[in-house]
C-alpha cells in the first residue's frame, strides 16, 4: 500500500460527536499520527522475559492496543509486555532498521502479505503453523479468510488481528429508482446498465482513477470472479508468467470493454480518491455506483447530508461473471492486521508473546472495544455485538461479507513487494487510459514476478 493512500484506505470515521457505538473508526490505520507512549524498545536485548511490542500511535486504535497490554500485564506481572508507539512513517523506518540490526521487538505488528513475505524470506519471523495446531481454539475463533495474508508457502507466520475492511459495490438507490433499474446481479447486468444510465445523463460508475489503487479494485474482483482466487495466488507465489493466465487476460479485456463503453465518469483519470470527490459523485446522484472500500461509509455519512441516514445508500458484494469459476462469496480488501513473533527473540520472550496472542489479542474485552468504535473485528460471533450501533445494518453486512468469504484476498499492492506494487499500479493506470493492451499489461507484470 502506498503511504499517500494508506490513511484513506484504512481509516473509517464519522463526525465528531456521532457517538462511539455508531462511529466507524480506523482498524489498523496506517496514516500519519502523533507519537505517544513509551517503554523499552528492542528485541533480544530487552531482557530475558520482558517481551516488547511496537504499534501505531493513533486513536482509538492505540488505546485499544494499550488496554490489551495492560490487561495482560495485570494478569502476568512477572512477565510483562512493554509497548512503544510510533507514528506511521517512523514505525515503518524503525521496524526495518531494527530488523536489520537484530534488535526488533518480540511482537512485530504489520499488514501481512508482501511485507510479511520479506520477513519470512529473511528468516526474521517464526513459523506459527504448529502453534496454531496446538491452539486450535484460538484459530477457530477467527474468520478463515483472514489467514490468507498470514500464510506464506502454506505455512502461517502471523496471527490475524483487529478488523476487516472489504471492498464492496455501493449504489445510489434514488438514482436506480429514477431510471427504473435494479442492482446488478452479474457482469452482464453491469454492462447492460451502462447505456441505461448514460442515456439518463448519469455516469454508471464513479472512480477516482488518479489514485490508481482505486482502479486496481476492479481487476481484483474480475480476476477472482472469472478464474477464482488461484489466479492472483499464482502471482503471489511467483509462478512464471502468471499474469498471462487466460482468466487474467479475460479480466483485463473486460475491464477495457467497460471503459470503452463509457462505464466511468468522464475525466475519471484526473479524480483523486483522497479528496473524496469520487464519493461525492455517488451521493450527489451524478454517478449511480462506486466500487470502493467500506471505509468510505463514514465520510459519506458526514459529507452526504442525508444520503446515508435517509436510506439512499445501497451496498452489495461484487456480482459473479457469467461462466466464471470464482466463488461470488469471496471478497478482497484488508482482511485484517497481523502480528508475528521475532525469530531472534529469546525463548522466554517468545513464550510471553504467544501467551499474549492466545489470551489478549481479540479477547472478549478487546472485541467489545473494537465494536464500540464501530469497527468489525475478525472474530466469529462479533455480529451479536453490532446491534446497538446506529449503523448496525451496514456493520452486519460488513461482518457477513467477511465471515462468509471462503477467500478474503489482500489488496494486490499490499500483497506484493513495494517494487512490484509500483509497477503494477503504473500499468493499471496505463490500462485504464487504454494506452496499453491486456497482453502488454501481462508482459510488463510478468517481468517483475517475484521481485
Buried (B, 14 or more C-beta within 10 A) or exposed (E): BBEEBBBBBBBBBBEEEBEEBBBBBBBBBBBBBEBBBEBEBBBBEBBEBBBBBBBBBBBBBBEBBBBBBBBBBEEBEEBBBBBBBBBBEBBBEBBEEBBEEBBBBBBBBBBBBBBBBBBBEEEBBBBBEEBBEEBEEBBEBBBBBBBBBBBBEEEBBBBBBBBBBBBBBBBBBBBBEBBEBEBBEBBEBBBEBBEBBBEBEBBBBBBBBBBBBBBBBBBBBBBBBBBBBBBBBBBBBEBEBBBBBEBBBBBBBBBBEBBEBBBBBEEBBEBBBBEBBBBBBBBBBBBBBBBBBBBBBBBBBBBBEEBBEEEBBBBBBBBBBEEBBBBBBBBBBBBBBBBBBBBBBBEBBBBBBBBBBBBBBBBEEBBEBBBBBBBBBBBEEBBEBBEEBBBBEBBBBBBBBBBBBEBBBBBBBBBBBEEBBBBBBEBBBBBBEEEBBBEBBBBBBBEBBEE
